[in-house]
């Protein structure tokens, strides 16, 4: 059960990273640097960066300005978590 959770969290983190890179590249912003709110520019704290959980806890909105967070972030994290689940199951762990 522990390895399943770890692989799902890793997959969700990779999905979140991929989504972040896509958003930054589409906006012609640098790909390095801290994560910020797309609307207010507030630097996000570690508690705001937990894949899936942070999105659900904040109900899809920025904790600082209340603007809606792009739902594609959640989709990418969900796909990543699902990939982690399928990887774990396919290995028989
Ligand atoms: Zn904000």
PDB file of the backbone (N, CA, C, O) and the ligand in Angstrom, with CONECT records:
HET     ZN  A 101       1
ATOM      1  N   UNK A   1       0.826  -1.205   0.000  1.00  0.00           N
ATOM      2  CA  UNK A   1       0.000   0.000   0.000  1.00  0.00           C
ATOM      3  C   UNK A   1       0.858   1.252   0.000  1.00  0.00           C
ATOM      4  O   UNK A   1       0.504   2.252  -0.624  1.00  0.00           O
ATOM      5  N   UNK A   2       1.989   1.200   0.700  1.00  0.00           N
ATOM      6  CA  UNK A   2       2.889   2.342   0.779  1.00  0.00           C
ATOM      7  C   UNK A   2       3.498   2.681  -0.571  1.00  0.00           C
ATOM      8  O   UNK A   2       3.605   3.848  -0.947  1.00  0.00           O
ATOM      9  N   UNK A   3       3.904   1.612  -1.309  1.00  0.00           N
ATOM     10  CA  UNK A   3       4.516   1.842  -2.622  1.00  0.00           C
ATOM     11  C   UNK A   3       3.481   2.376  -3.605  1.00  0.00           C
ATOM     12  O   UNK A   3       3.809   3.179  -4.478  1.00  0.00           O
ATOM     13  N   UNK A   4       2.236   1.933  -3.465  1.00  0.00           N
ATOM     14  CA  UNK A   4       1.163   2.439  -4.325  1.00  0.00           C
ATOM     15  C   UNK A   4       0.976   3.938  -4.107  1.00  0.00           C
ATOM     16  O   UNK A   4       0.915   4.708  -5.066  1.00  0.00           O
ATOM     17  N   UNK A   5       0.886   4.344  -2.850  1.00  0.00           N
ATOM     18  CA  UNK A   5       0.725   5.771  -2.532  1.00  0.00           C
ATOM     19  C   UNK A   5       1.915   6.581  -3.044  1.00  0.00           C
ATOM     20  O   UNK A   5       1.744   7.657  -3.617  1.00  0.00           O
ATOM     21  N   UNK A   6       3.118   6.053  -2.831  1.00  0.00           N
ATOM     22  CA  UNK A   6       4.328   6.754  -3.260  1.00  0.00           C
ATOM     23  C   UNK A   6       4.357   6.924  -4.778  1.00  0.00           C
ATOM     24  O   UNK A   6       4.687   7.997  -5.283  1.00  0.00           O
ATOM     25  N   UNK A   7       4.008   5.853  -5.505  1.00  0.00           N
ATOM     26  CA  UNK A   7       4.004   5.938  -6.976  1.00  0.00           C
ATOM     27  C   UNK A   7       2.908   6.865  -7.486  1.00  0.00           C
ATOM     28  O   UNK A   7       3.113   7.586  -8.462  1.00  0.00           O
ATOM     29  N   UNK A   8       1.750   6.854  -6.840  1.00  0.00           N
ATOM     30  CA  UNK A   8       0.677   7.763  -7.262  1.00  0.00           C
ATOM     31  C   UNK A   8       1.066   9.216  -6.974  1.00  0.00           C
ATOM     32  O   UNK A   8       0.809  10.098  -7.793  1.00  0.00           O
ATOM     33  N   UNK A   9       1.679   9.468  -5.824  1.00  0.00           N
ATOM     34  CA  UNK A   9       2.124  10.824  -5.491  1.00  0.00           C
ATOM     35  C   UNK A   9       3.218  11.279  -6.450  1.00  0.00           C
ATOM     36  O   UNK A   9       3.231  12.432  -6.880  1.00  0.00           O
ATOM     37  N   UNK A  10       4.138  10.368  -6.786  1.00  0.00           N
ATOM     38  CA  UNK A  10       5.198  10.705  -7.741  1.00  0.00           C
ATOM     39  C   UNK A  10       4.607  11.020  -9.105  1.00  0.00           C
ATOM     40  O   UNK A  10       5.009  11.987  -9.753  1.00  0.00           O
ATOM     41  N   UNK A  11       3.653  10.204  -9.542  1.00  0.00           N
ATOM     42  CA  UNK A  11       3.008  10.450 -10.832  1.00  0.00           C
ATOM     43  C   UNK A  11       2.264  11.775 -10.843  1.00  0.00           C
ATOM     44  O   UNK A  11       2.343  12.528 -11.813  1.00  0.00           O
ATOM     45  N   UNK A  12       1.546  12.057  -9.773  1.00  0.00           N
ATOM     46  CA  UNK A  12       0.817  13.328  -9.684  1.00  0.00           C
ATOM     47  C   UNK A  12       1.783  14.510  -9.681  1.00  0.00           C
ATOM     48  O   UNK A  12       1.496  15.547 -10.278  1.00  0.00           O
ATOM     49  N   UNK A  13       2.913  14.361  -9.021  1.00  0.00           N
ATOM     50  CA  UNK A  13       3.914  15.435  -8.993  1.00  0.00           C
ATOM     51  C   UNK A  13       4.491  15.662 -10.382  1.00  0.00           C
ATOM     52  O   UNK A  13       4.680  16.806 -10.795  1.00  0.00           O
ATOM     53  N   UNK A  14       4.773  14.582 -11.105  1.00  0.00           N
ATOM     54  CA  UNK A  14       5.283  14.721 -12.468  1.00  0.00           C
ATOM     55  C   UNK A  14       4.234  15.362 -13.373  1.00  0.00           C
ATOM     56  O   UNK A  14       4.563  16.193 -14.219  1.00  0.00           O
ATOM     57  N   UNK A  15       2.977  14.976 -13.194  1.00  0.00           N
ATOM     58  CA  UNK A  15       1.899  15.590 -13.969  1.00  0.00           C
ATOM     59  C   UNK A  15       1.787  17.072 -13.676  1.00  0.00           C
ATOM     60  O   UNK A  15       1.598  17.876 -14.589  1.00  0.00           O
ATOM     61  N   UNK A  16       1.901  17.440 -12.414  1.00  0.00           N
ATOM     62  CA  UNK A  16       1.850  18.841 -12.020  1.00  0.00           C
ATOM     63  C   UNK A  16       3.014  19.625 -12.631  1.00  0.00           C
ATOM     64  O   UNK A  16       2.841  20.747 -13.106  1.00  0.00           O
ATOM     65  N   UNK A  17       4.186  19.023 -12.612  1.00  0.00           N
ATOM     66  CA  UNK A  17       5.365  19.657 -13.194  1.00  0.00           C
ATOM     67  C   UNK A  17       5.180  19.850 -14.698  1.00  0.00           C
ATOM     68  O   UNK A  17       5.483  20.916 -15.234  1.00  0.00           O
ATOM     69  N   UNK A  18       4.684  18.819 -15.373  1.00  0.00           N
ATOM     70  CA  UNK A  18       4.462  18.912 -16.817  1.00  0.00           C
ATOM     71  C   UNK A  18       3.461  20.023 -17.138  1.00  0.00           C
ATOM     72  O   UNK A  18       3.663  20.795 -18.075  1.00  0.00           O
ATOM     73  N   UNK A  19       2.394  20.098 -16.365  1.00  0.00           N
ATOM     74  CA  UNK A  19       1.383  21.135 -16.582  1.00  0.00           C
ATOM     75  C   UNK A  19       1.986  22.525 -16.370  1.00  0.00           C
ATOM     76  O   UNK A  19       1.726  23.446 -17.146  1.00  0.00           O
ATOM     77  N   UNK A  20       2.782  22.668 -15.328  1.00  0.00           N
ATOM     78  CA  UNK A  20       3.431  23.951 -15.037  1.00  0.00           C
ATOM     79  C   UNK A  20       4.329  24.372 -16.192  1.00  0.00           C
ATOM     80  O   UNK A  20       4.325  25.536 -16.594  1.00  0.00           O
ATOM     81  N   UNK A  21       5.104  23.423 -16.727  1.00  0.00           N
ATOM     82  CA  UNK A  21       5.998  23.735 -17.835  1.00  0.00           C
ATOM     83  C   UNK A  21       5.209  24.143 -19.077  1.00  0.00           C
ATOM     84  O   UNK A  21       5.591  25.083 -19.775  1.00  0.00           O
ATOM     85  N   UNK A  22       4.117  23.445 -19.354  1.00  0.00           N
ATOM     86  CA  UNK A  22       3.293  23.767 -20.519  1.00  0.00           C
ATOM     87  C   UNK A  22       2.707  25.174 -20.381  1.00  0.00           C
ATOM     88  O   UNK A  22       2.738  25.962 -21.327  1.00  0.00           O
ATOM     89  N   UNK A  23       2.176  25.481 -19.199  1.00  0.00           N
ATOM     90  CA  UNK A  23       1.590  26.812 -18.976  1.00  0.00           C
ATOM     91  C   UNK A  23       2.641  27.901 -19.145  1.00  0.00           C
ATOM     92  O   UNK A  23       2.386  28.925 -19.781  1.00  0.00           O
ATOM     93  N   UNK A  24       3.823  27.679 -18.576  1.00  0.00           N
ATOM     94  CA  UNK A  24       4.877  28.694 -18.678  1.00  0.00           C
ATOM     95  C   UNK A  24       5.371  28.854 -20.108  1.00  0.00           C
ATOM     96  O   UNK A  24       5.597  29.975 -20.565  1.00  0.00           O
ATOM     97  N   UNK A  25       5.540  27.748 -20.815  1.00  0.00           N
ATOM     98  CA  UNK A  25       6.023  27.836 -22.197  1.00  0.00           C
ATOM     99  C   UNK A  25       4.988  28.497 -23.094  1.00  0.00           C
ATOM    100  O   UNK A  25       5.341  29.286 -23.971  1.00  0.00           O
ATOM    101  N   UNK A  26       3.708  28.181 -22.882  1.00  0.00           N
ATOM    102  CA  UNK A  26       2.652  28.805 -23.681  1.00  0.00           C
ATOM    103  C   UNK A  26       2.601  30.319 -23.453  1.00  0.00           C
ATOM    104  O   UNK A  26       2.291  31.086 -24.365  1.00  0.00           O
ATOM    105  N   UNK A  27       2.909  30.730 -22.225  1.00  0.00           N
ATOM    106  CA  UNK A  27       2.876  32.157 -21.880  1.00  0.00           C
ATOM    107  C   UNK A  27       4.210  32.851 -22.149  1.00  0.00           C
ATOM    108  O   UNK A  27       4.360  34.038 -21.859  1.00  0.00           O
ATOM    109  N   UNK A  28       5.181  32.116 -22.701  1.00  0.00           N
ATOM    110  CA  UNK A  28       6.516  32.649 -22.991  1.00  0.00           C
ATOM    111  C   UNK A  28       7.169  33.198 -21.723  1.00  0.00           C
ATOM    112  O   UNK A  28       7.841  34.229 -21.743  1.00  0.00           O
ATOM    113  N   UNK A  29       6.950  32.474 -20.610  1.00  0.00           N
ATOM    114  CA  UNK A  29       7.585  32.849 -19.347  1.00  0.00           C
ATOM    115  C   UNK A  29       8.750  31.902 -19.106  1.00  0.00           C
ATOM    116  O   UNK A  29       8.754  30.795 -19.644  1.00  0.00           O
ATOM    117  N   UNK A  30       9.742  32.303 -18.310  1.00  0.00           N
ATOM    118  CA  UNK A  30      10.862  31.401 -18.009  1.00  0.00           C
ATOM    119  C   UNK A  30      10.363  30.134 -17.320  1.00  0.00           C
ATOM    120  O   UNK A  30       9.421  30.182 -16.529  1.00  0.00           O
ATOM    121  N   UNK A  31      10.994  29.004 -17.620  1.00  0.00           N
ATOM    122  CA  UNK A  31      10.553  27.734 -17.036  1.00  0.00           C
ATOM    123  C   UNK A  31      11.137  27.512 -15.647  1.00  0.00           C
ATOM    124  O   UNK A  31      10.683  26.616 -14.935  1.00  0.00           O
ATOM    125  N   UNK A  32      12.120  28.291 -15.244  1.00  0.00           N
ATOM    126  CA  UNK A  32      12.678  28.146 -13.916  1.00  0.00           C
ATOM    127  C   UNK A  32      12.007  29.146 -12.963  1.00  0.00           C
ATOM    128  O   UNK A  32      11.276  30.040 -13.390  1.00  0.00           O
ATOM    129  N   UNK A  33      12.270  28.974 -11.693  1.00  0.00           N
ATOM    130  CA  UNK A  33      11.723  29.895 -10.694  1.00  0.00           C
ATOM    131  C   UNK A  33      10.619  29.250  -9.883  1.00  0.00           C
ATOM    132  O   UNK A  33      10.138  28.163 -10.200  1.00  0.00           O
ATOM    133  N   UNK A  34      10.233  29.940  -8.838  1.00  0.00           N
ATOM    134  CA  UNK A  34       9.222  29.441  -7.917  1.00  0.00           C
ATOM    135  C   UNK A  34       7.848  29.473  -8.565  1.00  0.00           C
ATOM    136  O   UNK A  34       7.592  30.252  -9.483  1.00  0.00           O
ATOM    137  N   UNK A  35       6.977  28.616  -8.072  1.00  0.00           N
ATOM    138  CA  UNK A  35       5.596  28.598  -8.559  1.00  0.00           C
ATOM    139  C   UNK A  35       4.847  29.792  -7.989  1.00  0.00           C
ATOM    140  O   UNK A  35       4.952  30.094  -6.800  1.00  0.00           O
ATOM    141  N   UNK A  36       4.093  30.465  -8.846  1.00  0.00           N
ATOM    142  CA  UNK A  36       3.311  31.624  -8.437  1.00  0.00           C
ATOM    143  C   UNK A  36       1.885  31.484  -8.949  1.00  0.00           C
ATOM    144  O   UNK A  36       1.618  30.728  -9.882  1.00  0.00           O
ATOM    145  N   UNK A  37       0.980  32.220  -8.329  1.00  0.00           N
ATOM    146  CA  UNK A  37      -0.391  32.295  -8.823  1.00  0.00           C
ATOM    147  C   UNK A  37      -0.370  33.012 -10.167  1.00  0.00           C
ATOM    148  O   UNK A  37       0.288  34.042 -10.316  1.00  0.00           O
ATOM    149  N   UNK A  38      -1.085  32.470 -11.139  1.00  0.00           N
ATOM    150  CA  UNK A  38      -1.107  33.081 -12.468  1.00  0.00           C
ATOM    151  C   UNK A  38      -1.812  34.433 -12.461  1.00  0.00           C
ATOM    152  O   UNK A  38      -1.592  35.252 -13.353  1.00  0.00           O
ATOM    153  N   UNK A  39      -2.651  34.670 -11.467  1.00  0.00           N
ATOM    154  CA  UNK A  39      -3.463  35.883 -11.439  1.00  0.00           C
ATOM    155  C   UNK A  39      -2.842  36.990 -10.588  1.00  0.00           C
ATOM    156  O   UNK A  39      -2.705  38.123 -11.049  1.00  0.00           O
ATOM    157  N   UNK A  40      -2.464  36.667  -9.342  1.00  0.00           N
ATOM    158  CA  UNK A  40      -1.970  37.704  -8.435  1.00  0.00           C
ATOM    159  C   UNK A  40      -0.443  37.713  -8.297  1.00  0.00           C
ATOM    160  O   UNK A  40       0.120  38.659  -7.746  1.00  0.00           O
ATOM    161  N   UNK A  41       0.228  36.673  -8.790  1.00  0.00           N
ATOM    162  CA  UNK A  41       1.681  36.636  -8.730  1.00  0.00           C
ATOM    163  C   UNK A  41       2.242  36.235  -7.382  1.00  0.00           C
ATOM    164  O   UNK A  41       3.458  36.258  -7.193  1.00  0.00           O
ATOM    165  N   UNK A  42       1.388  35.868  -6.440  1.00  0.00           N
ATOM    166  CA  UNK A  42       1.841  35.447  -5.106  1.00  0.00           C
ATOM    167  C   UNK A  42       2.671  34.164  -5.224  1.00  0.00           C
ATOM    168  O   UNK A  42       2.249  33.202  -5.866  1.00  0.00           O
ATOM    169  N   UNK A  43       3.857  34.158  -4.597  1.00  0.00           N
ATOM    170  CA  UNK A  43       4.667  32.940  -4.565  1.00  0.00           C
ATOM    171  C   UNK A  43       3.950  31.911  -3.706  1.00  0.00           C
ATOM    172  O   UNK A  43       3.535  32.209  -2.586  1.00  0.00           O
ATOM    173  N   UNK A  44       3.804  30.700  -4.231  1.00  0.00           N
ATOM    174  CA  UNK A  44       3.059  29.659  -3.525  1.00  0.00           C
ATOM    175  C   UNK A  44       3.938  29.003  -2.472  1.00  0.00           C
ATOM    176  O   UNK A  44       5.132  28.788  -2.683  1.00  0.00           O
ATOM    177  N   UNK A  45       3.330  28.690  -1.339  1.00  0.00           N
ATOM    178  CA  UNK A  45       4.044  28.043  -0.245  1.00  0.00           C
ATOM    179  C   UNK A  45       3.992  26.530  -0.456  1.00  0.00           C
ATOM    180  O   UNK A  45       3.159  26.043  -1.221  1.00  0.00           O
ATOM    181  N   UNK A  46       4.880  25.775   0.219  1.00  0.00           N
ATOM    182  CA  UNK A  46       4.890  24.315   0.041  1.00  0.00           C
ATOM    183  C   UNK A  46       3.519  23.675   0.247  1.00  0.00           C
ATOM    184  O   UNK A  46       3.178  22.720  -0.451  1.00  0.00           O
ATOM    185  N   UNK A  47       2.730  24.182   1.187  1.00  0.00           N
ATOM    186  CA  UNK A  47       1.400  23.607   1.434  1.00  0.00           C
ATOM    187  C   UNK A  47       0.471  23.802   0.243  1.00  0.00           C
ATOM    188  O   UNK A  47      -0.519  23.083   0.104  1.00  0.00           O
ATOM    189  N   UNK A  48       0.785  24.780  -0.626  1.00  0.00           N
ATOM    190  CA  UNK A  48      -0.043  25.030  -1.811  1.00  0.00           C
ATOM    191  C   UNK A  48       0.359  24.153  -2.984  1.00  0.00           C
ATOM    192  O   UNK A  48      -0.295  24.175  -4.026  1.00  0.00           O
ATOM    193  N   UNK A  49       1.420  23.387  -2.828  1.00  0.00           N
ATOM    194  CA  UNK A  49       1.995  22.661  -3.964  1.00  0.00           C
ATOM    195  C   UNK A  49       1.798  21.148  -3.870  1.00  0.00           C
ATOM    196  O   UNK A  49       2.384  20.412  -4.663  1.00  0.00           O
ATOM    197  N   UNK A  50       1.005  20.674  -2.942  1.00  0.00           N
ATOM    198  CA  UNK A  50       0.760  19.229  -2.823  1.00  0.00           C
ATOM    199  C   UNK A  50      -0.231  18.845  -3.918  1.00  0.00           C
ATOM    200  O   UNK A  50      -1.367  19.319  -3.920  1.00  0.00           O
ATOM    201  N   UNK A  51       0.196  17.979  -4.859  1.00  0.00           N
ATOM    202  CA  UNK A  51      -0.693  17.654  -5.979  1.00  0.00           C
ATOM    203  C   UNK A  51      -2.053  17.142  -5.513  1.00  0.00           C
ATOM    204  O   UNK A  51      -2.139  16.431  -4.512  1.00  0.00           O
ATOM    205  N   UNK A  52      -3.074  17.486  -6.206  1.00  0.00           N
ATOM    206  CA  UNK A  52      -4.476  17.097  -6.004  1.00  0.00           C
ATOM    207  C   UNK A  52      -5.019  17.625  -4.669  1.00  0.00           C
ATOM    208  O   UNK A  52      -6.066  18.272  -4.647  1.00  0.00           O
ATOM    209  N   UNK A  53      -4.332  17.360  -3.573  1.00  0.00           N
ATOM    210  CA  UNK A  53      -4.831  17.726  -2.243  1.00  0.00           C
ATOM    211  C   UNK A  53      -4.968  19.242  -2.104  1.00  0.00           C
ATOM    212  O   UNK A  53      -5.980  19.732  -1.603  1.00  0.00           O
ATOM    213  N   UNK A  54      -3.950  19.986  -2.546  1.00  0.00           N
ATOM    214  CA  UNK A  54      -4.011  21.453  -2.442  1.00  0.00           C
ATOM    215  C   UNK A  54      -5.155  22.015  -3.268  1.00  0.00           C
ATOM    216  O   UNK A  54      -5.838  22.948  -2.846  1.00  0.00           O
ATOM    217  N   UNK A  55      -5.360  21.436  -4.459  1.00  0.00           N
ATOM    218  CA  UNK A  55      -6.439  21.906  -5.333  1.00  0.00           C
ATOM    219  C   UNK A  55      -7.797  21.681  -4.681  1.00  0.00           C
ATOM    220  O   UNK A  55      -8.649  22.570  -4.681  1.00  0.00           O
ATOM    221  N   UNK A  56      -7.993  20.496  -4.131  1.00  0.00           N
ATOM    222  CA  UNK A  56      -9.276  20.168  -3.495  1.00  0.00           C
ATOM    223  C   UNK A  56      -9.476  21.021  -2.243  1.00  0.00           C
ATOM    224  O   UNK A  56     -10.562  21.552  -2.009  1.00  0.00           O
ATOM    225  N   UNK A  57      -8.412  21.145  -1.438  1.00  0.00           N
ATOM    226  CA  UNK A  57      -8.525  21.909  -0.189  1.00  0.00           C
ATOM    227  C   UNK A  57      -8.890  23.368  -0.445  1.00  0.00           C
ATOM    228  O   UNK A  57      -9.658  23.963   0.312  1.00  0.00           O
ATOM    229  N   UNK A  58      -8.334  23.947  -1.522  1.00  0.00           N
ATOM    230  CA  UNK A  58      -8.619  25.350  -1.842  1.00  0.00           C
ATOM    231  C   UNK A  58      -9.840  25.477  -2.751  1.00  0.00           C
ATOM    232  O   UNK A  58     -10.180  26.575  -3.192  1.00  0.00           O
ATOM    233  N   UNK A  59     -10.496  24.351  -3.028  1.00  0.00           N
ATOM    234  CA  UNK A  59     -11.685  24.317  -3.890  1.00  0.00           C
ATOM    235  C   UNK A  59     -11.423  24.950  -5.255  1.00  0.00           C
ATOM    236  O   UNK A  59     -12.268  25.656  -5.806  1.00  0.00           O
ATOM    237  N   UNK A  60     -10.217  24.676  -5.792  1.00  0.00           N
ATOM    238  CA  UNK A  60      -9.883  25.127  -7.134  1.00  0.00           C
ATOM    239  C   UNK A  60      -9.629  26.616  -7.247  1.00  0.00           C
ATOM    240  O   UNK A  60      -9.658  27.174  -8.344  1.00  0.00           O
ATOM    241  N   UNK A  61      -9.379  27.265  -6.114  1.00  0.00           N
ATOM    242  CA  UNK A  61      -9.150  28.714  -6.150  1.00  0.00           C
ATOM    243  C   UNK A  61      -7.837  29.057  -5.438  1.00  0.00           C
ATOM    244  O   UNK A  61      -7.375  28.329  -4.559  1.00  0.00           O
ATOM    245  N   UNK A  62      -7.256  30.181  -5.841  1.00  0.00           N
ATOM    246  CA  UNK A  62      -6.042  30.669  -5.185  1.00  0.00           C
ATOM    247  C   UNK A  62      -6.379  31.046  -3.743  1.00  0.00           C
ATOM    248  O   UNK A  62      -7.397  31.690  -3.489  1.00  0.00           O
ATOM    249  N   UNK A  63      -5.519  30.643  -2.797  1.00  0.00           N
ATOM    250  CA  UNK A  63      -5.758  30.967  -1.391  1.00  0.00           C
ATOM    251  C   UNK A  63      -5.554  32.448  -1.109  1.00  0.00           C
ATOM    252  O   UNK A  63      -6.018  32.949  -0.085  1.00  0.00           O
ATOM    253  N   UNK A  64      -4.867  33.156  -2.000  1.00  0.00           N
ATOM    254  CA  UNK A  64      -4.496  34.539  -1.719  1.00  0.00           C
ATOM    255  C   UNK A  64      -5.442  35.540  -2.385  1.00  0.00           C
ATOM    256  O   UNK A  64      -5.845  36.525  -1.766  1.00  0.00           O
ATOM    257  N   UNK A  65      -5.797  35.283  -3.656  1.00  0.00           N
ATOM    258  CA  UNK A  65      -6.655  36.248  -4.353  1.00  0.00           C
ATOM    259  C   UNK A  65      -8.044  35.685  -4.665  1.00  0.00           C
ATOM    260  O   UNK A  65      -8.945  36.433  -5.042  1.00  0.00           O
ATOM    261  N   UNK A  66      -8.216  34.379  -4.510  1.00  0.00           N
ATOM    262  CA  UNK A  66      -9.521  33.781  -4.737  1.00  0.00           C
ATOM    263  C   UNK A  66      -9.846  33.492  -6.195  1.00  0.00           C
ATOM    264  O   UNK A  66     -10.935  33.006  -6.501  1.00  0.00           O
ATOM    265  N   UNK A  67      -8.914  33.786  -7.098  1.00  0.00           N
ATOM    266  CA  UNK A  67      -9.167  33.504  -8.518  1.00  0.00           C
ATOM    267  C   UNK A  67      -9.138  31.998  -8.767  1.00  0.00           C
ATOM    268  O   UNK A  67      -8.478  31.239  -8.058  1.00  0.00           O
ATOM    269  N   UNK A  68      -9.861  31.603  -9.778  1.00  0.00           N
ATOM    270  CA  UNK A  68      -9.977  30.193 -10.124  1.00  0.00           C
ATOM    271  C   UNK A  68      -8.652  29.672 -10.706  1.00  0.00           C
ATOM    272  O   UNK A  68      -8.040  30.313 -11.560  1.00  0.00           O
ATOM    273  N   UNK A  69      -8.229  28.502 -10.227  1.00  0.00           N
ATOM    274  CA  UNK A  69      -7.030  27.842 -10.753  1.00  0.00           C
ATOM    275  C   UNK A  69      -7.461  26.998 -11.942  1.00  0.00           C
ATOM    276  O   UNK A  69      -8.509  26.353 -11.907  1.00  0.00           O
ATOM    277  N   UNK A  70      -6.657  27.003 -12.985  1.00  0.00           N
ATOM    278  CA  UNK A  70      -6.987  26.276 -14.196  1.00  0.00           C
ATOM    279  C   UNK A  70      -7.259  24.799 -13.877  1.00  0.00           C
ATOM    280  O   UNK A  70      -6.423  24.141 -13.259  1.00  0.00           O
ATOM    281  N   UNK A  71      -8.421  24.273 -14.294  1.00  0.00           N
ATOM    282  CA  UNK A  71      -8.727  22.870 -14.005  1.00  0.00           C
ATOM    283  C   UNK A  71      -7.806  21.901 -14.723  1.00  0.00           C
ATOM    284  O   UNK A  71      -7.720  20.734 -14.341  1.00  0.00           O
ATOM    285  N   UNK A  72      -7.113  22.365 -15.762  1.00  0.00           N
ATOM    286  CA  UNK A  72      -6.192  21.456 -16.449  1.00  0.00           C
ATOM    287  C   UNK A  72      -5.065  21.007 -15.518  1.00  0.00           C
ATOM    288  O   UNK A  72      -4.490  19.937 -15.714  1.00  0.00           O
ATOM    289  N   UNK A  73      -4.748  21.818 -14.508  1.00  0.00           N
ATOM    290  CA  UNK A  73      -3.751  21.411 -13.524  1.00  0.00           C
ATOM    291  C   UNK A  73      -4.189  20.129 -12.825  1.00  0.00           C
ATOM    292  O   UNK A  73      -3.417  19.182 -12.680  1.00  0.00           O
ATOM    293  N   UNK A  74      -5.443  20.125 -12.399  1.00  0.00           N
ATOM    294  CA  UNK A  74      -5.992  18.944 -11.716  1.00  0.00           C
ATOM    295  C   UNK A  74      -6.040  17.736 -12.660  1.00  0.00           C
ATOM    296  O   UNK A  74      -5.790  16.606 -12.241  1.00  0.00           O
ATOM    297  N   UNK A  75      -6.362  17.980 -13.933  1.00  0.00           N
ATOM    298  CA  UNK A  75      -6.426  16.885 -14.909  1.00  0.00           C
ATOM    299  C   UNK A  75      -5.038  16.259 -15.082  1.00  0.00           C
ATOM    300  O   UNK A  75      -4.902  15.036 -15.076  1.00  0.00           O
ATOM    301  N   UNK A  76      -4.020  17.091 -15.234  1.00  0.00           N
ATOM    302  CA  UNK A  76      -2.656  16.578 -15.396  1.00  0.00           C
ATOM    303  C   UNK A  76      -2.227  15.802 -14.149  1.00  0.00           C
ATOM    304  O   UNK A  76      -1.615  14.740 -14.261  1.00  0.00           O
ATOM    305  N   UNK A  77      -2.543  16.322 -12.975  1.00  0.00           N
ATOM    306  CA  UNK A  77      -2.164  15.627 -11.740  1.00  0.00           C
ATOM    307  C   UNK A  77      -2.912  14.305 -11.615  1.00  0.00           C
ATOM    308  O   UNK A  77      -2.348  13.307 -11.168  1.00  0.00           O
ATOM    309  N   UNK A  78      -4.176  14.300 -12.007  1.00  0.00           N
ATOM    310  CA  UNK A  78      -4.961  13.065 -11.959  1.00  0.00           C
ATOM    311  C   UNK A  78      -4.432  12.020 -12.925  1.00  0.00           C
ATOM    312  O   UNK A  78      -4.355  10.837 -12.594  1.00  0.00           O
ATOM    313  N   UNK A  79      -4.069  12.465 -14.124  1.00  0.00           N
ATOM    314  CA  UNK A  79      -3.503  11.529 -15.107  1.00  0.00           C
ATOM    315  C   UNK A  79      -2.175  10.972 -14.582  1.00  0.00           C
ATOM    316  O   UNK A  79      -1.894   9.784 -14.735  1.00  0.00           O
ATOM    317  N   UNK A  80      -1.376  11.821 -13.974  1.00  0.00           N
ATOM    318  CA  UNK A  80      -0.109  11.368 -13.401  1.00  0.00           C
ATOM    319  C   UNK A  80      -0.321  10.352 -12.290  1.00  0.00           C
ATOM    320  O   UNK A  80       0.379   9.341 -12.218  1.00  0.00           O
ATOM    321  N   UNK A  81      -1.294  10.626 -11.423  1.00  0.00           N
ATOM    322  CA  UNK A  81      -1.592   9.684 -10.331  1.00  0.00           C
ATOM    323  C   UNK A  81      -2.088   8.358 -10.894  1.00  0.00           C
ATOM    324  O   UNK A  81      -1.723   7.294 -10.395  1.00  0.00           O
ATOM    325  N   UNK A  82      -2.920   8.421 -11.931  1.00  0.00           N
ATOM    326  CA  UNK A  82      -3.411   7.204 -12.568  1.00  0.00           C
ATOM    327  C   UNK A  82      -2.266   6.426 -13.204  1.00  0.00           C
ATOM    328  O   UNK A  82      -2.235   5.197 -13.135  1.00  0.00           O
ATOM    329  N   UNK A  83      -1.327   7.137 -13.823  1.00  0.00           N
ATOM    330  CA  UNK A  83      -0.157   6.476 -14.408  1.00  0.00           C
ATOM    331  C   UNK A  83       0.655   5.775 -13.319  1.00  0.00           C
ATOM    332  O   UNK A  83       1.137   4.661 -13.524  1.00  0.00           O
ATOM    333  N   UNK A  84       0.806   6.420 -12.169  1.00  0.00           N
ATOM    334  CA  UNK A  84       1.503   5.798 -11.038  1.00  0.00           C
ATOM    335  C   UNK A  84       0.787   4.560 -10.549  1.00  0.00           C
ATOM    336  O   UNK A  84       1.417   3.559 -10.209  1.00  0.00           O
ATOM    337  N   UNK A  85      -0.557   4.633 -10.515  1.00  0.00           N
ATOM    338  CA  UNK A  85      -1.357   3.475 -10.108  1.00  0.00           C
ATOM    339  C   UNK A  85      -1.173   2.317 -11.093  1.00  0.00           C
ATOM    340  O   UNK A  85      -0.937   1.179 -10.688  1.00  0.00           O
ATOM    341  N   UNK A  86      -1.283   2.619 -12.385  1.00  0.00           N
ATOM    342  CA  UNK A  86      -1.157   1.571 -13.405  1.00  0.00           C
ATOM    343  C   UNK A  86       0.248   0.982 -13.413  1.00  0.00           C
ATOM    344  O   UNK A  86       0.415  -0.222 -13.604  1.00  0.00           O
ATOM    345  N   UNK A  87       1.247   1.816 -13.207  1.00  0.00           N
ATOM    346  CA  UNK A  87       2.629   1.323 -13.149  1.00  0.00           C
ATOM    347  C   UNK A  87       2.784   0.335 -11.997  1.00  0.00           C
ATOM    348  O   UNK A  87       3.373  -0.734 -12.159  1.00  0.00           O
ATOM    349  N   UNK A  88       2.251   0.700 -10.836  1.00  0.00           N
ATOM    350  CA  UNK A  88       2.358  -0.161  -9.657  1.00  0.00           C
ATOM    351  C   UNK A  88       1.634  -1.484  -9.868  1.00  0.00           C
ATOM    352  O   UNK A  88       2.166  -2.546  -9.545  1.00  0.00           O
ATOM    353  N   UNK A  89       0.423  -1.420 -10.408  1.00  0.00           N
ATOM    354  CA  UNK A  89      -0.371  -2.630 -10.622  1.00  0.00           C
ATOM    355  C   UNK A  89       0.296  -3.526 -11.667  1.00  0.00           C
ATOM    356  O   UNK A  89       0.335  -4.746 -11.513  1.00  0.00           O
ATOM    357  N   UNK A  90       0.823  -2.907 -12.739  1.00  0.00           N
ATOM    358  CA  UNK A  90       1.441  -3.696 -13.808  1.00  0.00           C
ATOM    359  C   UNK A  90       2.697  -4.427 -13.324  1.00  0.00           C
ATOM    360  O   UNK A  90       3.079  -5.454 -13.884  1.00  0.00           O
ATOM    361  N   UNK A  91       3.325  -3.896 -12.292  1.00  0.00           N
ATOM    362  CA  UNK A  91       4.517  -4.535 -11.727  1.00  0.00           C
ATOM    363  C   UNK A  91       4.148  -5.587 -10.688  1.00  0.00           C
ATOM    364  O   UNK A  91       5.015  -6.330 -10.228  1.00  0.00           O
ATOM    365  N   UNK A  92       2.880  -5.661 -10.316  1.00  0.00           N
ATOM    366  CA  UNK A  92       2.450  -6.637  -9.322  1.00  0.00           C
ATOM    367  C   UNK A  92       2.871  -6.295  -7.911  1.00  0.00           C
ATOM    368  O   UNK A  92       2.984  -7.185  -7.068  1.00  0.00           O
ATOM    369  N   UNK A  93       3.111  -4.992  -7.630  1.00  0.00           N
ATOM    370  CA  UNK A  93       3.547  -4.595  -6.288  1.00  0.00           C
ATOM    371  C   UNK A  93       2.369  -4.439  -5.372  1.00  0.00           C
ATOM    372  O   UNK A  93       2.539  -4.109  -4.198  1.00  0.00           O
TER     373      UNK A  93
HETATM  374 ZN    ZN A 101      -3.767  34.405  -6.644  1.00  0.00          ZN
END
